[in-house]
């Protein structure tokens, strides 16, 4: 379960690993993010980049499901992790 920044970072790094293991999905990620392989390697240490990785996965329910099933996460954990990374906080509308 994601409870803090450190666990969110770990989940996002596992997300990079999951994306990179699928050549087709990795190409889609690179194309949509404008990143190259060196950017991805460096981005694993950058919380802004890690947030963008989770944003990418969260765009498609099938990706969320496949990622979570492959890494034994609950389906809501990428969303919860995203909230701990820069730009992921949800606005309070009340």
TILUMKOL-770476 format. One record per atom (N, C-alpha, C): residue in three letters; x, y, z. Coordinates in steps of 0.001 Angstrom, whole numbers, plus 500000, padded with zeros to 6 digits. Layout:
<atoms>
+------+--------+--------+--------+
: resn :     c1 :     c2 :     c3 :
+------+--------+--------+--------+
:  ALA :      X :      Y :      Z :
...
+------+--------+--------+--------+
</atoms>
This chain:
<atoms>
+------+--------+--------+--------+
: resn :     c1 :     c2 :     c3 :
+------+--------+--------+--------+
:  UNK : 500842 : 498819 : 500000 :
:  UNK : 500000 : 500000 : 500000 :
:  UNK : 500887 : 501245 : 500000 :
:  UNK : 500451 : 502271 : 499324 :
:  UNK : 501208 : 503521 : 499223 :
:  UNK : 500798 : 504441 : 500367 :
:  UNK : 501788 : 504792 : 501204 :
:  UNK : 501506 : 505640 : 502353 :
:  UNK : 502324 : 506919 : 502394 :
:  UNK : 503391 : 506981 : 501605 :
:  UNK : 504276 : 508134 : 501704 :
:  UNK : 505051 : 508324 : 500398 :
:  UNK : 505890 : 509341 : 500385 :
:  UNK : 506671 : 509666 : 499193 :
:  UNK : 507580 : 508510 : 498789 :
:  UNK : 508251 : 507887 : 499740 :
:  UNK : 509185 : 506805 : 499409 :
:  UNK : 508471 : 505638 : 498727 :
:  UNK : 507314 : 505252 : 499240 :
:  UNK : 506589 : 504142 : 498614 :
:  UNK : 506040 : 504545 : 497250 :
:  UNK : 505697 : 505814 : 497090 :
:  UNK : 505238 : 506305 : 495782 :
:  UNK : 506376 : 506254 : 494769 :
:  UNK : 507580 : 506635 : 495204 :
:  UNK : 508741 : 506576 : 494318 :
:  UNK : 509025 : 505135 : 493887 :
:  UNK : 508946 : 504217 : 494830 :
:  UNK : 509195 : 502808 : 494514 :
:  UNK : 508174 : 502296 : 493505 :
:  UNK : 506911 : 502613 : 493718 :
:  UNK : 505872 : 502175 : 492783 :
:  UNK : 506129 : 502755 : 491394 :
:  UNK : 506491 : 504029 : 491321 :
:  UNK : 506741 : 504665 : 490025 :
:  UNK : 507959 : 504074 : 489322 :
:  UNK : 508986 : 503727 : 490070 :
:  UNK : 510159 : 503084 : 489467 :
:  UNK : 509774 : 501706 : 488931 :
:  UNK : 508937 : 500999 : 489657 :
:  UNK : 508437 : 499713 : 489155 :
:  UNK : 507592 : 499919 : 487900 :
:  UNK : 506915 : 501054 : 487829 :
:  UNK : 506134 : 501376 : 486630 :
:  UNK : 507051 : 501595 : 485427 :
:  UNK : 508181 : 502261 : 485641 :
:  UNK : 509151 : 502423 : 484551 :
:  UNK : 509605 : 501053 : 484061 :
:  UNK : 509939 : 500187 : 484997 :
:  UNK : 510371 : 498836 : 484655 :
:  UNK : 509295 : 498109 : 483846 :
:  UNK : 508062 : 498232 : 484269 :
:  UNK : 506948 : 497569 : 483579 :
:  UNK : 506772 : 498117 : 482160 :
:  UNK : 506819 : 499424 : 482018 :
:  UNK : 506672 : 500039 : 480698 :
:  UNK : 507822 : 499616 : 479784 :
:  UNK : 509041 : 499674 : 480309 :
:  UNK : 510226 : 499358 : 479495 :
:  UNK : 510262 : 497896 : 479061 :
:  UNK : 509602 : 497024 : 479795 :
:  UNK : 509589 : 495599 : 479448 :
:  UNK : 508699 : 495290 : 478249 :
:  UNK : 507858 : 496238 : 477875 :
:  UNK : 506944 : 496065 : 476733 :
:  UNK : 507400 : 497029 : 475636 :
:  UNK : 508054 : 496508 : 474611 :
:  UNK : 508631 : 497378 : 473567 :
:  UNK : 507619 : 498320 : 472948 :
:  UNK : 506435 : 497819 : 472638 :
:  UNK : 505414 : 498659 : 472010 :
:  UNK : 504967 : 499774 : 472952 :
:  UNK : 504696 : 499423 : 474197 :
:  UNK : 504263 : 500428 : 475169 :
:  UNK : 505379 : 501422 : 475461 :
:  UNK : 506618 : 500932 : 475514 :
:  UNK : 507751 : 501822 : 475762 :
:  UNK : 507889 : 502850 : 474643 :
:  UNK : 507692 : 502417 : 473414 :
:  UNK : 507741 : 503349 : 472280 :
:  UNK : 506614 : 504389 : 472387 :
:  UNK : 505442 : 503959 : 472799 :
:  UNK : 504329 : 504892 : 472989 :
:  UNK : 504687 : 505901 : 474073 :
:  UNK : 505267 : 505411 : 475178 :
:  UNK : 505669 : 506305 : 476266 :
:  UNK : 506708 : 507310 : 475788 :
:  UNK : 507726 : 506823 : 475100 :
:  UNK : 508769 : 507731 : 474610 :
:  UNK : 508185 : 508763 : 473660 :
:  UNK : 507317 : 508330 : 472771 :
:  UNK : 506708 : 509253 : 471816 :
:  UNK : 505822 : 510283 : 472480 :
:  UNK : 505060 : 509858 : 473467 :
:  UNK : 504136 : 510802 : 474108 :
:  UNK : 504847 : 511721 : 475088 :
:  UNK : 505943 : 511267 : 475675 :
:  UNK : 506645 : 512086 : 476659 :
:  UNK : 507743 : 512940 : 476039 :
:  UNK : 508203 : 512550 : 474865 :
:  UNK : 509330 : 513248 : 474251 :
:  UNK : 510662 : 512839 : 474865 :
:  UNK : 510645 : 511830 : 475724 :
:  UNK : 511860 : 511364 : 476393 :
:  UNK : 512606 : 510380 : 475500 :
:  UNK : 513890 : 510212 : 475790 :
:  UNK : 514661 : 509140 : 475166 :
:  UNK : 515172 : 508237 : 476290 :
:  UNK : 515908 : 507215 : 475943 :
:  UNK : 516357 : 506240 : 476934 :
:  UNK : 517175 : 506895 : 478046 :
:  UNK : 518036 : 507838 : 477694 :
:  UNK : 518837 : 508528 : 478707 :
:  UNK : 517959 : 509348 : 479647 :
:  UNK : 516909 : 509969 : 479101 :
:  UNK : 515979 : 510726 : 479937 :
:  UNK : 515276 : 509807 : 480938 :
:  UNK : 514907 : 508620 : 480472 :
:  UNK : 514216 : 507668 : 481343 :
:  UNK : 515146 : 507226 : 482472 :
:  UNK : 516395 : 506930 : 482139 :
:  UNK : 517366 : 506532 : 483170 :
:  UNK : 517551 : 507639 : 484202 :
:  UNK : 517725 : 508862 : 483734 :
:  UNK : 517893 : 509993 : 484651 :
:  UNK : 516604 : 510291 : 485396 :
:  UNK : 515483 : 510105 : 484722 :
:  UNK : 514178 : 510406 : 485313 :
:  UNK : 513821 : 509527 : 486485 :
:  UNK : 514437 : 508366 : 486580 :
:  UNK : 514155 : 507467 : 487702 :
:  UNK : 514559 : 508090 : 489034 :
:  UNK : 515351 : 509165 : 488981 :
:  UNK : 515779 : 509866 : 490196 :
:  UNK : 515071 : 511209 : 490366 :
:  UNK : 514128 : 511502 : 489499 :
:  UNK : 513445 : 512800 : 489481 :
:  UNK : 511957 : 512595 : 489759 :
:  UNK : 511494 : 513135 : 490865 :
:  UNK : 510100 : 512933 : 491245 :
:  UNK : 509101 : 513518 : 490247 :
:  UNK : 509460 : 514582 : 489568 :
:  UNK : 508567 : 515131 : 488536 :
:  UNK : 508407 : 514113 : 487406 :
:  UNK : 509501 : 513513 : 486987 :
:  UNK : 509452 : 512504 : 485931 :
:  UNK : 508668 : 511285 : 486395 :
:  UNK : 508909 : 510849 : 487622 :
:  UNK : 508177 : 509696 : 488149 :
:  UNK : 506673 : 509963 : 488153 :
:  UNK : 506291 : 511170 : 488459 :
:  UNK : 504872 : 511531 : 488399 :
:  UNK : 504330 : 511422 : 486989 :
:  UNK : 505140 : 511824 : 486014 :
:  UNK : 504679 : 511743 : 484625 :
:  UNK : 504537 : 510300 : 484166 :
:  UNK : 505363 : 509414 : 484714 :
:  UNK : 505237 : 507984 : 484390 :
:  UNK : 503893 : 507465 : 484887 :
:  UNK : 503550 : 507824 : 486105 :
:  UNK : 502252 : 507384 : 486630 :
:  UNK : 501102 : 508042 : 485880 :
:  UNK : 501252 : 509305 : 485500 :
:  UNK : 500214 : 509951 : 484681 :
:  UNK : 499987 : 509163 : 483396 :
:  UNK : 501070 : 508704 : 482790 :
:  UNK : 500976 : 507934 : 481551 :
:  UNK : 500182 : 506652 : 481772 :
:  UNK : 500539 : 505896 : 482781 :
:  UNK : 499824 : 504639 : 483044 :
:  UNK : 498365 : 504897 : 483381 :
:  UNK : 498115 : 505945 : 484136 :
:  UNK : 496748 : 506249 : 484566 :
:  UNK : 495842 : 506698 : 483420 :
:  UNK : 496407 : 506941 : 482244 :
:  UNK : 495586 : 507336 : 481091 :
:  UNK : 494734 : 506186 : 480568 :
:  UNK : 495089 : 504958 : 480890 :
:  UNK : 494392 : 503811 : 480306 :
:  UNK : 494105 : 502770 : 481389 :
:  UNK : 492843 : 502461 : 481597 :
:  UNK : 492466 : 501492 : 482626 :
:  UNK : 493104 : 500126 : 482394 :
:  UNK : 493257 : 499732 : 481130 :
:  UNK : 493882 : 498440 : 480840 :
:  UNK : 495346 : 498436 : 481266 :
:  UNK : 496031 : 499567 : 481098 :
:  UNK : 497422 : 499662 : 481537 :
:  UNK : 497506 : 499575 : 483056 :
:  UNK : 496599 : 500280 : 483730 :
:  UNK : 496579 : 500237 : 485198 :
:  UNK : 496381 : 498793 : 485656 :
:  UNK : 495407 : 498142 : 485073 :
:  UNK : 495099 : 496761 : 485463 :
:  UNK : 496295 : 495843 : 485199 :
:  UNK : 496882 : 495927 : 484010 :
:  UNK : 498010 : 495060 : 483662 :
:  UNK : 499218 : 495333 : 484563 :
:  UNK : 499510 : 496604 : 484807 :
:  UNK : 500626 : 496959 : 485681 :
:  UNK : 500405 : 496413 : 487079 :
:  UNK : 499245 : 496664 : 487632 :
:  UNK : 498957 : 496235 : 488999 :
:  UNK : 498980 : 494715 : 489128 :
:  UNK : 498419 : 494046 : 488164 :
:  UNK : 498424 : 492588 : 488215 :
:  UNK : 499837 : 492026 : 488110 :
:  UNK : 500676 : 492638 : 487287 :
:  UNK : 502039 : 492122 : 487111 :
:  UNK : 502926 : 492398 : 488316 :
:  UNK : 502626 : 493441 : 489061 :
:  UNK : 503465 : 493835 : 490192 :
:  UNK : 502787 : 493608 : 491545 :
:  UNK : 501616 : 492987 : 491539 :
:  UNK : 500862 : 492667 : 492760 :
:  UNK : 500480 : 493910 : 493575 :
:  UNK : 500027 : 494931 : 492866 :
:  UNK : 499488 : 496121 : 493521 :
:  UNK : 497964 : 496088 : 493442 :
:  UNK : 497320 : 496771 : 494369 :
:  UNK : 495882 : 497004 : 494268 :
:  UNK : 495667 : 497998 : 493129 :
:  UNK : 494501 : 497931 : 492484 :
:  UNK : 494249 : 498775 : 491318 :
:  UNK : 494266 : 500273 : 491625 :
:  UNK : 494035 : 500668 : 492860 :
:  UNK : 494022 : 502092 : 493195 :
:  UNK : 495402 : 502626 : 493597 :
:  UNK : 496380 : 501762 : 493745 :
:  UNK : 497681 : 502215 : 494244 :
:  UNK : 498434 : 503174 : 493314 :
:  UNK : 498411 : 502991 : 491983 :
:  UNK : 499073 : 504009 : 491158 :
:  UNK : 498452 : 505399 : 491341 :
:  UNK : 497139 : 505452 : 491475 :
:  UNK : 496464 : 506729 : 491708 :
:  UNK : 496881 : 507312 : 493058 :
:  UNK : 496919 : 506478 : 494087 :
:  UNK : 497330 : 506957 : 495407 :
:  UNK : 498784 : 507415 : 495392 :
:  UNK : 499645 : 506653 : 494720 :
:  UNK : 501054 : 507034 : 494638 :
:  UNK : 501213 : 508370 : 493928 :
:  UNK : 500427 : 508584 : 492899 :
:  UNK : 500534 : 509828 : 492115 :
:  UNK : 500313 : 511049 : 492984 :
:  UNK : 499477 : 510920 : 493995 :
:  UNK : 499174 : 512053 : 494870 :
:  UNK : 500369 : 512501 : 495707 :
:  UNK : 501338 : 511616 : 495913 :
:  UNK : 502506 : 511958 : 496721 :
:  UNK : 503631 : 512588 : 495910 :
:  UNK : 503536 : 512512 : 494588 :
:  UNK : 504590 : 513056 : 493723 :
:  UNK : 504202 : 514457 : 493247 :
:  UNK : 505174 : 515287 : 492885 :
:  UNK : 504887 : 516672 : 492485 :
:  UNK : 503810 : 516756 : 491398 :
:  UNK : 502850 : 517641 : 491624 :
:  UNK : 501771 : 517865 : 490662 :
:  UNK : 500616 : 516901 : 490784 :
:  UNK : 500688 : 515981 : 491721 :
:  UNK : 499656 : 514956 : 491831 :
:  UNK : 498644 : 515197 : 492923 :
:  UNK : 498808 : 516270 : 493675 :
:  UNK : 497862 : 516505 : 494749 :
:  UNK : 496498 : 516886 : 494183 :
:  UNK : 495479 : 516391 : 494812 :
:  UNK : 494121 : 516662 : 494363 :
:  UNK : 493620 : 517961 : 494992 :
:  UNK : 492915 : 518767 : 494216 :
:  UNK : 492374 : 519994 : 494792 :
:  UNK : 491262 : 519660 : 495776 :
:  UNK : 491146 : 520461 : 496794 :
:  UNK : 490071 : 520317 : 497776 :
:  UNK : 488953 : 521271 : 497363 :
:  UNK : 487839 : 520730 : 496916 :
:  UNK : 486752 : 521556 : 496401 :
:  UNK : 485768 : 521987 : 497473 :
:  UNK : 485986 : 521577 : 498709 :
:  UNK : 485036 : 521954 : 499772 :
:  UNK : 485546 : 523095 : 500597 :
+------+--------+--------+--------+
</atoms>
